């Protein structure tokens, strides 16, 4: 197998487990994921999941006689538990949902959750899942990384991804959890949620670094300290540029009315600039100014 096909799958798998561990156990209890080749040439890859600080966490999530890392893999659905078809983990839930949204959820007294979602014919269906599984489902980072793992199945060289447990624990089903090409679409992460933090409009002096002549493309402008990208909405100004009425040289400055919107998203802070109006175009100086005195009599 081409290492360029294998590496993305291993990296995505590591990120799925790390994101899931942060959701279930918190950021104070990091996890360690190691890949161990079991042979030379054509080989299987053994994934060791290690919770170095698990002794301090033991009992908070599960009973003391069950290994924490094993439980985490069962919640994700990478290992089957108790003879069920994917252990009732996140992968099992996503296969049942097939991209359909969860309409409602009710928490049960035993710690499970009953979720309701639409079926293909429009009727309502329900499932009972562990609370930890629903928490993983709600975590955008987990779904994003899991989608990246499943995208490796789009490669022609990858037919299946199978997970075989190496434990002899009787609570673990020995049957592998197998992901196939039909599973590529079970993860459909929701659109990133964004919230406007700052929305301001101010006059700014900007010089042009690069122009965009195609509609919708952004210009690169310099504010004296940083290069910013901005959408130009002044149609009169753009018309002058299209007809070569407005010409620019290095050092020219535009006095603009600029709207700046900063948004907090699931991927971090994002800033968008929009030039609402170009008020003035000041060409760069081409001559030195000399102060003349009054002529002597």
Number of C-alpha atoms within 10 A of each C-alpha: 10 8 8 8 15 13 12 15 21 18 13 20 19 22 20 21 23 20 23 28 23 17 17 16 17 11 12 9 15 15 21 13 16 12 13 11 12 11 9 7 8 9 10 12 14 15 18 13 19 15 19 12 12 16 11 9 15 15 13 10 13 12 10 12 8 13 15 23 19 19 16 23 21 21 29 27 23 25 29 27 24 13 13 13 16 25 23 21 27 26 25 22 21 19 15 14 19 15 14 15 12 13 12 10 15 11 14 13 7 8 10 16 19 16 17 18 19 15 14 10 6 8 8 11 14 15 13 17 20 18 17 21 24 20 15 22 21 14 15 18 20 25 22 18 23 27 20 20 21 23 18 23 21 13 10 8 12 16 13 15 16 14 18 16 20 12 11 9 13 10 12 20 21 18 17 16 21 14 17 15 16 12 18 18 14 20 23 16 18 12 8 9 11 15 11 13 12 11 12 10 14 11 15 17 18 21 23 19 14 12 12 12 12 7 9 10 13 18 19 17 20 17 14 9 6 8 14 17 19 20 19 21 15 16 12 11 15 17 12 12 15 12 9 10 11 12 12 17 10 10 15 15 21 20 16 20 17 23 19 16 16 17 18 15 13 13 11 8 13 13 16 14 18 20 21 19 18 21 13 11 17 13 14 13 9 7 6 6 7 6 6 6 6 6 5 4 3
